Amino acid sequence: MTEEVEPAPSVAVVGGGAVGVTTAADLAARGADVTLYERGELAAESSGLAAGVLYDAYAEDVDTAVGARALERFRAFDRTLPGFSFTSCPYVIAVREGDPDADAVPAMVERMRDHGREVSVVDPDALGRRFPALRTDDLAVAAVAEGAGWTDPASYVRALGERAAREGVAVETGTAVALGPRTDAGREIRVRDAGETGESAVETRDFDAVVVAAGAHTRSLLADAGVTVPVVPYRVQALVARAEYTGPMAYDATADAYLRPHPDGLLAGDGTEPVPADPDDYRREADDWFREGVSAVLDERLASGDSAERFDPQSDVSRSWAGLCTATPDGDPVVGPVDSAAGDPVAGDPALFVAAGWQGHGFMRAPAMGETVAEGVLASLAGVDFDAPDSPWIGAFDPARFDGDEEFEIAEGMSLSNRADGT
Ligand SMILES: Cc1cc2nc3c(=O)[nH]c(=O)nc-3n(C[C@H](O)[C@H](O)[C@H](O)COP(=O)(O)OP(=O)(O)OC[C@H]3O[C@@H](n4cnc5c(N)ncnc54)[C@H](O)[C@@H]3O)c2cc1C
């Protein structure tokens, strides 16, 4: 007698950014029948605009575990994923004299070390001796995370997208989807060409599960299915400047700006606008205030700033741009099933999942979180409860912790308070 073979679960992943491609590739690697839908090209939105700063310097245990796993995979991909490379580079957190946040740094670093991270508090003079490219005489305290690095985010998405396609994922770029109702066959989605306007659906398909990893569009996409998640897009900015820079990555916590080496000089950014942005209508060019502000920070933070040569936001900046990050009320992402969270009539039999709200840290967490989502979806489809001891889902990221209509202030993603208290 032949044993009946269960058909592979069919899963649609909506969003061809870092989170979506990782989820799709990891689902396929675990035997699922996967279709990845992206309305533009892979890496068309936030993942293609990210700075590529990667670190595990978090104080909270869940964040540390995610950061550590992500970096482990980035390093492994460097060896095994054609078209992708990871450059190891220490990450400096610098706090200036007079900044009250300075007092919190030693305890924050202690917590990072308790979770096994290679991070230490460094005296500013010693920091200056180790990294002559940085100016340190105005600092009160600094910390160095040794396990960090950087990459080109778009190359990760494209390389992993190609691998996913080789492993059997149907990669449907130029294809926007809308969510349809829950049916007996699973979750329905409507597929249309991205170029097409209006509501008419070209095709309707049922999947056992749908994962929404649509970045800044997540909230509006889910709203069509009657699911409300408090994931609010906000605008951040970055630039590439011509400079001889071979120092570490650095986050000037007092100035709220970061920098890293870049093949064309250095990349610097933040320029957070802590107000909700419309993902279909936001300014994609960087603002003058951002270019001028970052140029001033570079003058102050780089040792070469002592010379007569000052950064000129007009002539030294070769590229600058704005993109979107997504905020949640507590700064943690929403990752997991959403049907039951939304009071779906078939609660307990989830077919709709979300992975969004990364608060500026979505790219560096994508290798770990895509893996978690892939394993979580398959566990949920197999009947494992979200809270079960063997559930891959992360309790702190449960979408059900929110009603979805919360009002909240958007907090800057890299800020020390955001990182130190794990919120
Ligand atoms: C300037 C800047 C610098 C940043 N720097 C860093 C950094 O150094 N480190 C870090 O970790 N993070 C950084 N981030 C944040 C990071 O970019 C995001 O957290 C991350 O890219 C989110 O990935 P994602 O896959 O969730 O979303 P996205 O990359 O936005 O992907 C979502 C995709 O869904 C698609 N989509 C939307 N609606 C639909 C639909 N209806 N149908 C089909 N497809 C759809 C979109 O086209 C998009 O490609 C930065 C962001 C910006 C803007």
The ligand as an ORCA input file, in Angstrom:
! r2SCAN-3c Opt
* xyz 0 1
  C      17.649     55.661      3.853
  C      17.401     54.377      4.612
  C      18.440     53.794      5.326
  C      18.220     52.602      6.027
  N      19.283     52.000      6.611
  C      19.124     50.792      7.213
  C      20.239     50.091      7.738
  O      21.378     50.554      7.649
  N      20.024     48.893      8.344
  C      18.768     48.352      8.449
  O      18.617     47.276      9.016
  N      17.696     48.982      7.932
  C      17.839     50.188      7.326
  N      16.761     50.829      6.793
  C      15.424     50.208      6.958
  C      15.250     49.094      5.954
  O      15.363     49.618      4.655
  C      13.891     48.425      6.111
  O      13.624     48.133      7.479
  C      13.855     47.123      5.321
  O      14.375     47.321      4.037
  C      12.430     46.609      5.254
  O      12.405     45.511      4.350
  P      11.029     44.947      3.862
  O      11.317     43.774      3.025
  O      10.133     44.774      5.050
  O      10.348     46.150      3.041
  P      10.648     46.703      1.561
  O      12.059     46.597      1.189
  O      10.001     48.041      1.476
  O       9.851     45.673      0.653
  C       8.458     45.679      0.543
  C       8.119     45.457     -0.919
  O       6.712     45.257     -1.045
  C       6.329     45.732     -2.307
  N       4.888     45.901     -2.321
  C       4.162     46.841     -1.641
  N       2.853     46.680     -1.896
  C       2.739     45.612     -2.738
  C       1.628     44.954     -3.365
  N       0.374     45.377     -3.161
  N       1.871     43.903     -4.170
  C       3.149     43.471     -4.403
  N       4.234     44.072     -3.840
  C       4.030     45.127     -3.013
  C       7.137     47.023     -2.454
  O       7.248     47.402     -3.820
  C       8.459     46.655     -1.805
  O       9.444     46.248     -2.746
  C      16.929     52.014      6.062
  C      15.886     52.597      5.339
  C      16.121     53.755      4.601
  C      14.985     54.336      3.816
*
